[in-house]
Amino acid sequence: MVAVQIRDVPDEVRDVLAREAEQRGKSLQSFLLEILEREARSARNRAFVIDFAAIRGTGREISIDVPELISQERDAREARLLGTPSK
């Protein structure tokens, strides 16, 4: 994993985020990591929707095995969390 550092964060912003983290029973670091992960998921979802719309506009039929796709994503997530290669 990598470390991310954000400089020049205004005190007021840090204080609000620290209070939010405390209210959720989390450290500031784990709260911020949760926010970053949520943003990354949203970006991947947006990219998927854009790709799907582009394919759909071609008139081609799309066959998606949803259970298999979910299984692959779970395996990849587990591999990321455990730091092991995905299947």
N, CA, C and O atoms as CSV, one atom per row, in Angstrom:
chain,resi,resn,atom,element,x,y,z
A,1,MET,N,N,0.836,-1.182,0.000
A,1,MET,CA,C,0.000,0.000,0.000
A,1,MET,C,C,0.877,1.241,0.000
A,1,MET,O,O,2.052,1.190,0.365
A,2,VAL,N,N,0.298,2.336,-0.408
A,2,VAL,CA,C,1.026,3.592,-0.438
A,2,VAL,C,C,0.488,4.520,0.639
A,2,VAL,O,O,-0.607,4.313,1.163
A,3,ALA,N,N,1.253,5.523,0.957
A,3,ALA,CA,C,0.824,6.565,1.882
A,3,ALA,C,C,0.432,7.786,1.048
A,3,ALA,O,O,1.063,8.097,0.038
A,4,VAL,N,N,-0.612,8.461,1.492
A,4,VAL,CA,C,-1.072,9.679,0.829
A,4,VAL,C,C,-0.979,10.806,1.846
A,4,VAL,O,O,-1.432,10.671,2.982
A,5,GLN,N,N,-0.396,11.900,1.433
A,5,GLN,CA,C,-0.270,13.054,2.322
A,5,GLN,C,C,-0.961,14.241,1.665
A,5,GLN,O,O,-0.772,14.503,0.478
A,6,ILE,N,N,-1.753,14.946,2.437
A,6,ILE,CA,C,-2.430,16.140,1.925
A,6,ILE,C,C,-1.913,17.333,2.720
A,6,ILE,O,O,-1.997,17.364,3.947
A,7,ARG,N,N,-1.388,18.294,2.011
A,7,ARG,CA,C,-0.814,19.473,2.667
A,7,ARG,C,C,-1.788,20.634,2.633
A,7,ARG,O,O,-2.718,20.667,1.827
A,8,ASP,N,N,-1.561,21.570,3.509
A,8,ASP,CA,C,-2.296,22.830,3.557
A,8,ASP,C,C,-3.797,22.641,3.773
A,8,ASP,O,O,-4.604,23.370,3.195
A,9,VAL,N,N,-4.171,21.671,4.596
A,9,VAL,CA,C,-5.575,21.479,4.947
A,9,VAL,C,C,-5.920,22.536,5.990
A,9,VAL,O,O,-5.254,22.626,7.021
A,10,PRO,N,N,-6.956,23.341,5.733
A,10,PRO,CA,C,-7.341,24.348,6.721
A,10,PRO,C,C,-7.740,23.693,8.047
A,10,PRO,O,O,-8.325,22.610,8.063
A,11,ASP,N,N,-7.420,24.358,9.148
A,11,ASP,CA,C,-7.732,23.828,10.475
A,11,ASP,C,C,-9.219,23.505,10.618
A,11,ASP,O,O,-9.585,22.491,11.211
A,12,GLU,N,N,-10.073,24.375,10.071
A,12,GLU,CA,C,-11.515,24.179,10.202
A,12,GLU,C,C,-11.944,22.875,9.525
A,12,GLU,O,O,-12.792,22.149,10.044
A,13,VAL,N,N,-11.353,22.586,8.364
A,13,VAL,CA,C,-11.690,21.364,7.633
A,13,VAL,C,C,-11.235,20.150,8.428
A,13,VAL,O,O,-11.986,19.186,8.576
A,14,ARG,N,N,-10.035,20.189,8.929
A,14,ARG,CA,C,-9.513,19.084,9.731
A,14,ARG,C,C,-10.383,18.864,10.956
A,14,ARG,O,O,-10.672,17.720,11.307
A,15,ASP,N,N,-10.808,19.942,11.616
A,15,ASP,CA,C,-11.626,19.821,12.828
A,15,ASP,C,C,-12.982,19.180,12.529
A,15,ASP,O,O,-13.451,18.332,13.287
A,16,VAL,N,N,-13.605,19.586,11.429
A,16,VAL,CA,C,-14.898,19.006,11.047
A,16,VAL,C,C,-14.742,17.517,10.757
A,16,VAL,O,O,-15.548,16.703,11.209
A,17,LEU,N,N,-13.711,17.165,10.006
A,17,LEU,CA,C,-13.490,15.761,9.673
A,17,LEU,C,C,-13.172,14.934,10.924
A,17,LEU,O,O,-13.633,13.800,11.056
A,18,ALA,N,N,-12.392,15.500,11.830
A,18,ALA,CA,C,-12.061,14.794,13.071
A,18,ALA,C,C,-13.313,14.561,13.908
A,18,ALA,O,O,-13.474,13.494,14.498
A,19,ARG,N,N,-14.198,15.552,13.962
A,19,ARG,CA,C,-15.460,15.382,14.705
A,19,ARG,C,C,-16.332,14.306,14.065
A,19,ARG,O,O,-16.921,13.479,14.762
A,20,GLU,N,N,-16.411,14.321,12.739
A,20,GLU,CA,C,-17.193,13.297,12.029
A,20,GLU,C,C,-16.646,11.908,12.330
A,20,GLU,O,O,-17.403,10.979,12.615
A,21,ALA,N,N,-15.335,11.776,12.265
A,21,ALA,CA,C,-14.706,10.481,12.542
A,21,ALA,C,C,-15.032,10.037,13.968
A,21,ALA,O,O,-15.390,8.881,14.196
A,22,GLU,N,N,-14.908,10.946,14.910
A,22,GLU,CA,C,-15.168,10.617,16.316
A,22,GLU,C,C,-16.621,10.194,16.516
A,22,GLU,O,O,-16.893,9.242,17.247
A,23,GLN,N,N,-17.551,10.889,15.877
A,23,GLN,CA,C,-18.969,10.543,16.003
A,23,GLN,C,C,-19.263,9.158,15.450
A,23,GLN,O,O,-20.199,8.493,15.894
A,24,ARG,N,N,-18.475,8.729,14.495
A,24,ARG,CA,C,-18.662,7.399,13.893
A,24,ARG,C,C,-17.817,6.334,14.589
A,24,ARG,O,O,-17.824,5.168,14.197
A,25,GLY,N,N,-17.096,6.747,15.618
A,25,GLY,CA,C,-16.269,5.795,16.353
A,25,GLY,C,C,-15.041,5.341,15.583
A,25,GLY,O,O,-14.572,4.215,15.752
A,26,LYS,N,N,-14.522,6.223,14.737
A,26,LYS,CA,C,-13.372,5.877,13.900
A,26,LYS,C,C,-12.236,6.852,14.157
A,26,LYS,O,O,-12.432,7.956,14.665
A,27,SER,N,N,-11.051,6.408,13.790
A,27,SER,CA,C,-9.926,7.339,13.798
A,27,SER,C,C,-10.067,8.229,12.574
A,27,SER,O,O,-10.767,7.884,11.622
A,28,LEU,N,N,-9.406,9.362,12.605
A,28,LEU,CA,C,-9.443,10.252,11.446
A,28,LEU,C,C,-8.878,9.542,10.227
A,28,LEU,O,O,-9.421,9.679,9.130
A,29,GLN,N,N,-7.803,8.789,10.394
A,29,GLN,CA,C,-7.192,8.075,9.278
A,29,GLN,C,C,-8.155,7.066,8.664
A,29,GLN,O,O,-8.295,7.021,7.442
A,30,SER,N,N,-8.822,6.257,9.483
A,30,SER,CA,C,-9.737,5.256,8.917
A,30,SER,C,C,-10.947,5.921,8.270
A,30,SER,O,O,-11.462,5.426,7.267
A,31,PHE,N,N,-11.405,7.038,8.833
A,31,PHE,CA,C,-12.519,7.776,8.248
A,31,PHE,C,C,-12.133,8.328,6.875
A,31,PHE,O,O,-12.900,8.215,5.918
A,32,LEU,N,N,-10.953,8.920,6.782
A,32,LEU,CA,C,-10.498,9.466,5.501
A,32,LEU,C,C,-10.264,8.363,4.471
A,32,LEU,O,O,-10.568,8.543,3.292
A,33,LEU,N,N,-9.731,7.231,4.906
A,33,LEU,CA,C,-9.541,6.107,3.993
A,33,LEU,C,C,-10.893,5.638,3.452
A,33,LEU,O,O,-11.014,5.321,2.268
A,34,GLU,N,N,-11.897,5.596,4.310
A,34,GLU,CA,C,-13.246,5.214,3.877
A,34,GLU,C,C,-13.770,6.172,2.803
A,34,GLU,O,O,-14.376,5.740,1.822
A,35,ILE,N,N,-13.538,7.451,2.991
A,35,ILE,CA,C,-13.968,8.447,2.001
A,35,ILE,C,C,-13.235,8.231,0.676
A,35,ILE,O,O,-13.858,8.264,-0.386
A,36,LEU,N,N,-11.934,8.014,0.726
A,36,LEU,CA,C,-11.157,7.784,-0.496
A,36,LEU,C,C,-11.612,6.517,-1.224
A,36,LEU,O,O,-11.718,6.506,-2.450
A,37,GLU,N,N,-11.879,5.457,-0.471
A,37,GLU,CA,C,-12.344,4.214,-1.092
A,37,GLU,C,C,-13.708,4.414,-1.749
A,37,GLU,O,O,-13.948,3.904,-2.844
A,38,ARG,N,N,-14.594,5.145,-1.094
A,38,ARG,CA,C,-15.920,5.411,-1.656
A,38,ARG,C,C,-15.804,6.205,-2.957
A,38,ARG,O,O,-16.507,5.917,-3.925
A,39,GLU,N,N,-14.928,7.194,-2.983
A,39,GLU,CA,C,-14.717,7.981,-4.199
A,39,GLU,C,C,-14.152,7.126,-5.328
A,39,GLU,O,O,-14.547,7.279,-6.484
A,40,ALA,N,N,-13.232,6.231,-4.994
A,40,ALA,CA,C,-12.650,5.348,-6.014
A,40,ALA,C,C,-13.720,4.423,-6.586
A,40,ALA,O,O,-13.772,4.206,-7.797
A,41,ARG,N,N,-14.582,3.870,-5.710
A,41,ARG,CA,C,-15.678,3.014,-6.202
A,41,ARG,C,C,-16.599,3.803,-7.115
A,41,ARG,O,O,-17.019,3.298,-8.156
A,42,SER,N,N,-16.917,5.027,-6.741
A,42,SER,CA,C,-17.798,5.858,-7.560
A,42,SER,C,C,-17.184,6.110,-8.928
A,42,SER,O,O,-17.882,6.076,-9.941
A,43,ALA,N,N,-15.891,6.361,-8.960
A,43,ALA,CA,C,-15.212,6.598,-10.240
A,43,ALA,C,C,-15.279,5.358,-11.118
A,43,ALA,O,O,-15.532,5.457,-12.318
A,44,ARG,N,N,-15.050,4.178,-10.520
A,44,ARG,CA,C,-15.145,2.934,-11.298
A,44,ARG,C,C,-16.562,2.720,-11.800
A,44,ARG,O,O,-16.761,2.279,-12.932
A,45,ASN,N,N,-17.548,3.031,-10.965
A,45,ASN,CA,C,-18.941,2.874,-11.384
A,45,ASN,C,C,-19.274,3.811,-12.539
A,45,ASN,O,O,-19.946,3.412,-13.491
A,46,ARG,N,N,-18.807,5.054,-12.458
A,46,ARG,CA,C,-19.054,6.005,-13.548
A,46,ARG,C,C,-18.426,5.509,-14.844
A,46,ARG,O,O,-19.035,5.594,-15.910
A,47,ALA,N,N,-17.211,4.994,-14.746
A,47,ALA,CA,C,-16.527,4.481,-15.945
A,47,ALA,C,C,-17.297,3.304,-16.535
A,47,ALA,O,O,-17.416,3.193,-17.755
A,48,PHE,N,N,-17.820,2.426,-15.679
A,48,PHE,CA,C,-18.600,1.290,-16.160
A,48,PHE,C,C,-19.852,1.770,-16.896
A,48,PHE,O,O,-20.175,1.272,-17.975
A,49,VAL,N,N,-20.551,2.737,-16.306
A,49,VAL,CA,C,-21.777,3.250,-16.934
A,49,VAL,C,C,-21.465,3.886,-18.285
A,49,VAL,O,O,-22.203,3.690,-19.251
A,50,ILE,N,N,-20.388,4.638,-18.355
A,50,ILE,CA,C,-20.000,5.274,-19.621
A,50,ILE,C,C,-19.680,4.206,-20.662
A,50,ILE,O,O,-20.129,4.297,-21.805
A,51,ASP,N,N,-18.901,3.188,-20.270
A,51,ASP,CA,C,-18.570,2.095,-21.196
A,51,ASP,C,C,-19.824,1.345,-21.630
A,51,ASP,O,O,-19.983,1.015,-22.806
A,52,PHE,N,N,-20.704,1.081,-20.687
A,52,PHE,CA,C,-21.936,0.355,-20.989
A,52,PHE,C,C,-22.794,1.149,-21.972
A,52,PHE,O,O,-23.332,0.587,-22.926
A,53,ALA,N,N,-22.919,2.448,-21.740
A,53,ALA,CA,C,-23.720,3.288,-22.635
A,53,ALA,C,C,-23.121,3.306,-24.033
A,53,ALA,O,O,-23.856,3.297,-25.020
A,54,ALA,N,N,-21.793,3.330,-24.131
A,54,ALA,CA,C,-21.136,3.339,-25.437
A,54,ALA,C,C,-21.412,2.038,-26.183
A,54,ALA,O,O,-21.695,2.055,-27.381
A,55,ILE,N,N,-21.330,0.916,-25.478
A,55,ILE,CA,C,-21.599,-0.380,-26.105
A,55,ILE,C,C,-23.065,-0.479,-26.496
A,55,ILE,O,O,-23.396,-0.956,-27.582
A,56,ARG,N,N,-23.939,-0.027,-25.609
A,56,ARG,CA,C,-25.380,-0.109,-25.862
A,56,ARG,C,C,-25.766,0.682,-27.109
A,56,ARG,O,O,-26.653,0.279,-27.862
A,57,GLY,N,N,-25.092,1.811,-27.317
A,57,GLY,CA,C,-25.382,2.647,-28.472
A,57,GLY,C,C,-25.000,2.009,-29.798
A,57,GLY,O,O,-25.421,2.485,-30.853
A,58,THR,N,N,-24.208,0.938,-29.765
A,58,THR,CA,C,-23.786,0.286,-31.005
A,58,THR,C,C,-24.828,-0.688,-31.529
A,58,THR,O,O,-24.731,-1.152,-32.665
A,59,GLY,N,N,-25.826,-1.002,-30.707
A,59,GLY,CA,C,-26.842,-1.962,-31.108
A,59,GLY,C,C,-26.428,-3.403,-30.874
A,59,GLY,O,O,-27.185,-4.324,-31.184
A,60,ARG,N,N,-25.228,-3.612,-30.326
A,60,ARG,CA,C,-24.776,-4.970,-30.022
A,60,ARG,C,C,-25.496,-5.478,-28.784
A,60,ARG,O,O,-25.830,-4.710,-27.882
A,61,GLU,N,N,-25.730,-6.778,-28.757
A,61,GLU,CA,C,-26.312,-7.399,-27.574
A,61,GLU,C,C,-25.223,-7.548,-26.527
A,61,GLU,O,O,-24.067,-7.824,-26.849
A,62,ILE,N,N,-25.599,-7.365,-25.284
A,62,ILE,CA,C,-24.641,-7.477,-24.194
A,62,ILE,C,C,-25.105,-8.599,-23.280
A,62,ILE,O,O,-26.255,-8.625,-22.842
A,63,SER,N,N,-24.217,-9.503,-23.006
A,63,SER,CA,C,-24.521,-10.600,-22.102
A,63,SER,C,C,-23.586,-10.490,-20.906
A,63,SER,O,O,-22.369,-10.630,-21.034
A,64,ILE,N,N,-24.164,-10.243,-19.767
A,64,ILE,CA,C,-23.364,-10.097,-18.550
A,64,ILE,C,C,-23.807,-11.159,-17.552
A,64,ILE,O,O,-24.992,-11.273,-17.238
A,65,ASP,N,N,-22.856,-11.925,-17.062
A,65,ASP,CA,C,-23.121,-12.915,-16.031
A,65,ASP,C,C,-22.932,-12.201,-14.690
A,65,ASP,O,O,-21.829,-12.153,-14.146
A,66,VAL,N,N,-24.028,-11.649,-14.173
A,66,VAL,CA,C,-23.954,-10.815,-12.972
A,66,VAL,C,C,-23.378,-11.570,-11.776
A,66,VAL,O,O,-22.483,-11.038,-11.119
A,67,PRO,N,N,-23.845,-12.788,-11.457
A,67,PRO,CA,C,-23.240,-13.489,-10.316
A,67,PRO,C,C,-21.735,-13.688,-10.471
A,67,PRO,O,O,-20.988,-13.561,-9.501
A,68,GLU,N,N,-21.288,-14.000,-11.687
A,68,GLU,CA,C,-19.850,-14.182,-11.928
A,68,GLU,C,C,-19.101,-12.865,-11.749
A,68,GLU,O,O,-18.013,-12.840,-11.174
A,69,LEU,N,N,-19.683,-11.770,-12.240
A,69,LEU,CA,C,-19.073,-10.453,-12.096
A,69,LEU,C,C,-18.941,-10.076,-10.621
A,69,LEU,O,O,-17.906,-9.559,-10.198
A,70,ILE,N,N,-19.988,-10.335,-9.843
A,70,ILE,CA,C,-19.943,-10.051,-8.403
A,70,ILE,C,C,-18.873,-10.897,-7.736
A,70,ILE,O,O,-18.117,-10.398,-6.902
A,71,SER,N,N,-18.803,-12.167,-8.094
A,71,SER,CA,C,-17.795,-13.061,-7.520
A,71,SER,C,C,-16.377,-12.576,-7.832
A,71,SER,O,O,-15.507,-12.585,-6.962
A,72,GLN,N,N,-16.154,-12.159,-9.065
A,72,GLN,CA,C,-14.836,-11.650,-9.450
A,72,GLN,C,C,-14.474,-10.405,-8.660
A,72,GLN,O,O,-13.339,-10.261,-8.206
A,73,GLU,N,N,-15.433,-9.509,-8.497
A,73,GLU,CA,C,-15.165,-8.276,-7.748
A,73,GLU,C,C,-14.888,-8.570,-6.281
A,73,GLU,O,O,-14.019,-7.945,-5.673
A,74,ARG,N,N,-15.624,-9.520,-5.712
A,74,ARG,CA,C,-15.370,-9.901,-4.309
A,74,ARG,C,C,-13.985,-10.501,-4.154
A,74,ARG,O,O,-13.268,-10.189,-3.203
A,75,ASP,N,N,-13.606,-11.373,-5.101
A,75,ASP,CA,C,-12.266,-11.974,-5.051
A,75,ASP,C,C,-11.186,-10.905,-5.157
A,75,ASP,O,O,-10.186,-10.951,-4.441
A,76,ALA,N,N,-11.390,-9.941,-6.054
A,76,ALA,CA,C,-10.404,-8.867,-6.234
A,76,ALA,C,C,-10.317,-8.008,-4.980
A,76,ALA,O,O,-9.223,-7.635,-4.556
A,77,ARG,N,N,-11.470,-7.691,-4.381
A,77,ARG,CA,C,-11.477,-6.882,-3.156
A,77,ARG,C,C,-10.764,-7.620,-2.031
A,77,ARG,O,O,-9.957,-7.030,-1.313
A,78,GLU,N,N,-11.059,-8.911,-1.876
A,78,GLU,CA,C,-10.412,-9.703,-0.839
A,78,GLU,C,C,-8.904,-9.746,-1.051
A,78,GLU,O,O,-8.136,-9.641,-0.094
A,79,ALA,N,N,-8.482,-9.899,-2.293
A,79,ALA,CA,C,-7.047,-9.935,-2.599
A,79,ALA,C,C,-6.394,-8.605,-2.240
A,79,ALA,O,O,-5.289,-8.575,-1.698
A,80,ARG,N,N,-7.087,-7.495,-2.548
A,80,ARG,CA,C,-6.534,-6.172,-2.197
A,80,ARG,C,C,-6.403,-6.033,-0.692
A,80,ARG,O,O,-5.387,-5.547,-0.196
A,81,LEU,N,N,-7.426,-6.458,0.037
A,81,LEU,CA,C,-7.404,-6.326,1.500
A,81,LEU,C,C,-6.335,-7.197,2.145
A,81,LEU,O,O,-5.709,-6.811,3.132
A,82,LEU,N,N,-6.139,-8.378,1.569
A,82,LEU,CA,C,-5.164,-9.310,2.131
A,82,LEU,C,C,-3.768,-9.134,1.539
A,82,LEU,O,O,-2.795,-9.707,2.029
A,83,GLY,N,N,-3.686,-8.328,0.473
A,83,GLY,CA,C,-2.393,-8.099,-0.160
A,83,GLY,C,C,-1.894,-9.286,-0.938
A,83,GLY,O,O,-0.686,-9.485,-1.069
A,84,THR,N,N,-2.826,-10.090,-1.464
A,84,THR,CA,C,-2.442,-11.264,-2.256
A,84,THR,C,C,-2.887,-11.072,-3.692
A,84,THR,O,O,-3.776,-10.262,-3.954
A,85,PRO,N,N,-2.291,-11.797,-4.629
A,85,PRO,CA,C,-2.714,-11.678,-6.028
A,85,PRO,C,C,-4.166,-12.149,-6.186
A,85,PRO,O,O,-4.583,-13.111,-5.540
A,86,SER,N,N,-4.928,-11.470,-7.042
A,86,SER,CA,C,-6.312,-11.885,-7.270
A,86,SER,C,C,-6.340,-13.103,-8.180
A,86,SER,O,O,-5.396,-13.371,-8.924
A,87,LYS,N,N,-7.461,-13.843,-8.100
A,87,LYS,CA,C,-7.603,-15.090,-8.870
A,87,LYS,C,C,-7.871,-14.824,-10.317
A,87,LYS,O,O,-8.016,-15.762,-11.101
